[in-house]
Amino acid sequence: MRNRTAGIALLLTLLGVPAWGGELRVGAAAVKITPPVGAPMAGYYHAREAEGVHDDLYAKAVVLEQDGTQAALVALDLIGTTRWMVEESRAEIEKTTGLRGDHVMVSATHAHTGPVLRDPGSRRSEKLGGESDLAAQYMATLPTLIAQSVARAEAALEPARVSVATGRAETLAFNRRFHMKDGTVGWNPGKRNPNIVEPAGPIDPAVPVAYFESAGGKPIATYVNYAMHLDTVGGLEFSADYPYTLSRALAEVKGPDMVTVFTIGTAGDINHIDVNWANPQKGHAEAARIGTILAGEVLRAFRQLKPVAAAPLRCRREIVQLPLPALEPGAVEKARAVADRVGNGKSEPPKFLEQVEAFKVLDVAARKGKPQEVEVQVIVLGDELAWVSLPGEVFVELGLALKERSPFPNTIIAELANGAIGYIPTRRAYAQGNYEVVSARCAEGSGELLVDTALKLLNELARPAAARRP
């Protein structure tokens, strides 16, 4: 079928007829992926087990089809993605649908109230319960559930149209790194800290919105992206964090059948903590406040929606090798000693950054010099809308640079996608140090390399002006 479609497109081009112009079809679906109570929870550097469910976790998928080409955008209410998870999900999707696995973008929202993801080779995952029976059983079933979300979305395909807008949320997100009076760069230095001079970086206030509706005007899906950590709730209940409120609020306006897909933008150094506001900012009430404000920005953006000419649909990806950070002599032995003190109930627990560095060193050493192999993926629709995947918690300045230089006016970046390797700071931040840099499993310059790769793919997929529709 795809070969026949490509042949028709070539023939039309040779005849001087626009080769692209078939109808866009879109389908969306959500499949519950909540683990059983008792499963280990992710998000911090201490072990937790879930005692309940505040709200369910989902795999949400939007499938696009245009002129015989299909692509899927999948968002998971999870802390991250692993390469194994993505590869197994894509294989299952190819078995059960008509989609190519490399046309599927799988990202995570970064919810800190989801399960630990089993990730062999990760010492932190092991210490948090990733090797437990419940974690292993959950991980074994996850690719099937992800594939089910895509299959159901594909089964729901119908003629559709897409429109885009960008809202702005100026008061929700804050850079969590600060220049301090002693000349250092602090990380989460605390509310009303008198030693804060100024933020060490910007935020990205943009709220990109892609709205999909049927040819008859029925809401199908709203894709929302925002660059801010999902570490609002805390506690021992599973929860999707503030996207839960966002989805509920949009459903009240657009109807319960519409699927709200939330993805996190480049938020490696961005969170919701306003250091100038003395009020506590933790718990479900804070998540509801954020989700409500974000929903309001999306609803305001609906007034600015502009239709996108949805032809053609194109996909491309590239595997990138990122260098490893250098390890000091004796670092591995020291890291093993620190890791052995974590959670053993006997020794004095290591300090936070000691623990962070130990897990990083052990993970890097386990690679035996082999670079990090990560994927950058681009899915574009027409000449105005592009989705980009990046494989970790990316500093916001990298995302801003990518969007500024992209040939597509609406470029949406989903981080923690198609496998994730942790923090990806800017080159400048490496010299400043602190948590994200201490934790980074890739060397200085890796973030800029990912931006350059994404821009190369975007430019390869951007059509010359002469090929675009009038």
N, C-alpha and C positions, 0 to 999 in steps of 0.2 A: 504493500500500500504506500509506504513512504517512497520507494523507488518510483512508483507510478506518479505520485504527486510531484517529485522532483523533476521527472521527465516532462510533465505538463508545464511546470514553471519555466523550464529551459526553453521549451517550444514557444511559449508565449513571449518570452524575452526576445527570441530570434525574430519573431513576427512583429516586434515593436509594441506589444501589448503589455501593460503592467502585469508583472508575474504574480504579485501578491494582492489579495483582495478578498479571499474567502472569509466567511463569517467567523468571528471569535466565539468560542464556546467556553463556558466557565462552570465549574462545579466546586462545591465546598462541603466539608464534613468535619466532625469532631468525634474522636474516640477516647473514652476514658482510659487513663493509664495510672490511676491511683494505686500505689502499692498497698499491701496488707498492713494493718496496724502492727507495730512491733518491728517493722523494717528500719534499718539504720538511716538516719537523716544526714544530708549533706549541708555544707555551707560554712562550717567553722573548723577550728582545730581541736575540737574535743568531741568525743563520741556522744551521740544522742540516739534514742529510739523513739519512734512515733507512738504517741499515746492516743491519737484520734485523728479525725479528718475535719478540718474547718470547711474546706471546699475542695472539690475534686480537681485532679490534675488531668490535662487533656493533651492529646496529639491533634493538632488542627491543621488541615490541609486545604489548599486551593489548587485545583488543577486547571491549567489553561490549554486550549487547543486552537490552533489557527493554521489553516492550509496544511493539515496533516502532521504538523509538529505539535508535540505535547510537552509540557513542563509542569512541575509541581513545586509549590512553596509550602514547607512543613515547619510548624513551630511547636516546640515541646515545652510543657511547664516543668522544666528540669534545670538543674544547676549547670549542665553543660552537655556536650556530646562527646562520644569517643569514636575513634576511627572504626573500631570493630562494629559498634552499633550502626554507624552509617552504612558501612559496606554490607552488613547483613540485611539491613532494611532495604537498601537498593536492590539487592539480589532477590528478596522476597517480593518487592514491587514489580520487578521484571517478570517474575513467575505468575503474578496474579492480575496484572494490568497490561495495557499496551504501551506503558511508558518505558523509556530508556532510563536506567539507573543514573546515568550521568546527567540527566535532565531534572534531577530531583535535588532540591536544596533543603537540607535538614538543619535547623537551628534550634537553640535552646534559649529560653527567656532569662535564665540565670536565677531562678527562684531558689532562695536559700532555705525554703521549707518543703523541699522535695527529697527524694531518696538519694543515698549514696549510690553512685554508679560504679559497678565492678570494673576495674581497669587494671588488669595484670601489669605489673611493673611499676605501679604507682604506690610508693610507700605510704603516702597520706591516705589513699583510698583503703589500703589494707588496715591501717590503724583505726579508721573510722567505721570499720565493719564491712568493707567492700568484698571481703572473702567469706562472709557469713552465708549460710544456706539461703536465707531469705533474699539477700542481695543477689546471689547467683541465680536463683530461680526467677527473680524479677527481670534481671538483665536478659535471661534466656527467652522470655516472652515478649520483651519490648519490641524487637524488630517486626514481629508479626502484627502487633497492635499499630505500629507506625504504618505498616503496609496496608492495614485495614482502613486507616484514615484516607490514604491516597486512593484505594480502590473504591471506597464509597463516594469520594469526591468525583472520581472519573465516571462512576455510574450516574451521577447527578448532572453531568455535562448538559448544558442547554445554551442556545444562542444568547449572547450577552454583550454588554458594552462596559467599558471601564472609563473612569474619570479620576483625576488626581487633583490634589490640593496640598498645601503645606500650612499647617497651623504653627503657632509659637507658644511654648510654655516657658515663660521667663522666670517663674518664681519657684519651680519645683526642684530643679537640679543644681548642684553645687560641685565645684571642683574640690576634692577632698585632700589635696596636697597644698601646703601653704609655706610661703617664705616666712621664717621665724626671725625674731630679733637677734638670735645668736648666730645668724648666717646660715643655718641649716634649712632643709626643706622637711617640714613635718607632715605626718599622715594622720588624718582624723585627730587633730590636737585637742579637741574638746570644745564645748560651747563656752562662749564668752572668755576664751583664753586670752589674757592680756598680752601674751608674747607673739600673737599672730600679727604679721605685717600686712600681707595680702595673699590672695590665691596664687598658686604657682602656675596656673594654666586656666584656659577658658572653659566654657560649657558649650554644648550645641543645643540651642533652644528649639530647633526645628521639630515639628511633629508631622512627618510625611504621612499622607493618607491616600490609599488607593481603594476606590469604591467600585465594587462589581455588582451589577444588577442585570436582571433578565431583559430580553427585548421588550417585554411588556411592563417593565418598571419594578419588578419584584426584587427586593434586596437579596443578594446571594452571600456576599462577604464584604467585610471592611478590613483592610490590612493597615495596621497602625504600627509605627516605629518611633521609638524615643530613646535617647541616650541617657539612661540613668540606671544605676544598680537596682536589683530587686533584693534588697536586704532590709525590708521594712517591718516584717511581721515578727520573726523570731518565734520562740516557743517550741512546743512538742506536738503540734498538729500539722498535718499536711495542708498546704495552701499554695495557690498560684500567686499570692501576694497581690499587688495593686492591679494587675491585669484582670483579676477576678471582678473587681468593682467596675473597671472599664467595660468589660464584656456585658455585665448585667445592665449598666446604664445605657449602652448603645442598643441592647435588645429591647429595652423599654420603649425606645423611640422607633426602631426599625423592625421590631418584631422578633419573636423567639427563634424563628427559623434562620435568621441571618447569623453567620459565623464570624465572630471577631477574632482575627489573627493578630496577635501582638508579637513583635520581635524587638530585641534590644539593639540600639545603635552602639557606636563606639563609646563605651562607658567604663573603660578600665580604671580611670581616675575620677569618676563622677559618682556621687551618691546624693541622697535626699537631705542630708544634714545641713541645716542652716546654723552656722556657728554664732550668728548674731541674734538668734532667737532662743531664749532660755527654756522654752517648753520642751518636754521630752518628745521624741519622735520615734517611737517604737510601738508595735502592736497592730492589731487589726483596725483600730480606729484611724491610725495614721495611714495605713494602706488604703482605707476607704476614702480618706481625705484626698490623697494623691490620685487615686483612680477616678474620683468624681471630677476633680479639676481637669485631669487629662481628657476625660470624656467630654467635658465642656469645650475644650479646645478642638477636639475632633468634630463636635457638632457645629461649632463656629466655622470650621474649615469646610463643612458641607456646603455652605453658601458660596464658597469660592471654587467649587469643583469645576474642572474643565475636561471635556472629553478628550480621550487619547485615540488617535488613529492606530488601531491595534494590529498593524501589519508592517513587517513580518515579526514572528516570534523566533528568537534565536537564543542558543545556549552555547556556552564555552567554558572550559575550566583548564587549570594548569596546576600541576604538582610542583611545589616550590621547596627547595632545600634550604632550611635556615640553620646557620651555624650555632653551635652550642656555646654557652658561656664558659670561660676558662675557669678551672678549679685550682685553687692553691695547693701546694704540696701538703699532704696530711689531712686535707679537707674531708676525704671519704671516711677515714678512721674516726675523726672527730664527729662527723655526722652520724655515724653508726652508734656511737656512744650516746649522743643526744637523743636519737630516735628510740633507743632502748629505754630511756627514762620516761617516754611519753605513755601515760596511762597504765604504768605497771603497778601503781599503788604502793610502791616501796621507796623509790628514790624521789628526791625533790624534783618537781616538774621543771622542765627547762623554761627559760623566758620565751616570750612569744616569738621574737625575731630569730632566736636560736633555733626554735622548732621549724619556723618557715624555711630558714636557710638549710637546715639538715635535710628536710624532705626534698628540697630543690637539688642539693648536691647528690643525694642518692639516686634520684631520678635521672639526672644528667649522667652520672657515672655508669648507670645501667645501660646506657646507649653505646658505651664502649667507643665513643668518638663518632658514631653515625649521626649525621645531621638530622634535625627534625624535618620530617617529610609531611608537608601540609598542603591543603587544597585551597585554591582561590577559584571561585565560580562566579560566572556572570550570566544572568538571564535578562534579556531585554525584550520589550514589547513596543513595536513601532519605533519611532525616532525620539521619543520623549521620556520613556520610562525604563529604568534599569534597576535590577536588584543585584547586589554584590555580597558574597559571603566572605567572611574573614574568620580565621581559626583560633580565636582566643579572646581574652579581655583586652581590647585594644584602646590605647590612649586616645582621647577625644581629638587632639590636634591632628592625628593621622587621618581620622575620618573626615574632619573638616577639609584637609588638604585634598583628599580624594574627591570629595563632592565638588570642591571649587574647580578642579581640573577636569572633571568628567565631561565628555561631550554630550551627555544626556542631562537635560535640565532637571529631571526628577530622578535622582540617584539615591536609592535606599540601601543602606548597609546593615546587614544582619551579622552580628558577631557571634562567636561561640558556635560556628556552623561547620558542618561536615568534618567533625573532629575538632578538638580544642586542646591547646598546649599551655593554658594558663595566661599570665600577663604578657602583654606585648607593649612595652613602653616606647616612647620616642627616644631618638639618639640623645637628645639633650637631657632627658630624665635620668639616663644611666649615671651621669656624673653627679646627680643630686642624691641618689640613693633612696633609702627607706623601703617600705614594705613591698610595693609592686616590683621594684628593681631587684630586691633581695630574692623574691619569689620567682623571677623570670627564668624560664627554661630555654630561652633563646638569647643569642648574643646581641650586643649593640648593633643597630642598623637593620635588624630583622623587620621592624615595623615599616620602615621606609621601603624595603624590598617588596613587601606585600602590597603597599600602595602602588609602586611602580608596576607590579605584575597586574594588578586590577586595572590600572589605567591602560596598559597595553591591550588587555582583552576587550575593554570597553571601546577603545579606538579601532580595534579590528572589527568589531561588530557595528560600529557607527557607519551608516551609509552616507555616501557623498550626497550633497544637496540635490544633484541632478536626478538621483534615484528615488528621492522622497516624493510623497504625494503632494500635490499643490494644496 
